Amino acid sequence: FTEMMSLDIADSSQVYAAFLVYLDLLEGRNWHEVKHIGVAELQLVCLHARAREQEGLQVMVPVPAHILMSHERLREILQKASLPAEDPNTPLSVTLAIVETDSSIVYYKMTDGFVMPDCPEDTEDGDNKQWRKKRKKLFK
């Protein structure tokens, strides 16, 4: 916390929100390599972390819930806080970590444009499982 406070960030509530997200990622979610990065230009503390050891780094942008965000501000955060993608076709992305006064945190992943979901491995099996679940509910 003292390292985060020493960054050039004027808003102490933003630093406190970053610390709460830092603790949640490390202790609550068991993420790896959680590091804080000060982005003085945005007046934000960003966190770089890995959900699993083999996965790539993700950018978390902690924001107190009382802070109002405009579309322009979200665009600026997306452009200046995201990491450059290894694949040039991958859109920029960051995860907003919105921290409420009761210390609850909601995570929203933002990307620059639309991202197509991954295709299921075997669509026939997925459809059959869903159909079986629906059928069970109907006949109870």
Number of C-alpha atoms within 10 A of each C-alpha: 11 8 7 17 17 10 17 14 19 12 11 11 15 22 26 19 24 27 20 18 27 23 15 16 20 15 10 10 10 14 17 17 16 20 12 19 15 19 16 12 11 14 15 23 26 28 25 20 22 18 17 12 11 8 10 12 17 17 24 28 26 27 25 19 17 11 10 8 10 9 8 9 12 12 14 13 20 21 15 13 24 21 15 13 12 8 7 8 7 12 15 18 22 22 20 21 25 22 23 14 10 6 13 13 20 14 14 13 12 17 16 13 9 8 10 6 6 6 7 9 8 8 10 10 11 12 11 11 12 12 12 12 11 11 11 10 9 8 6 5
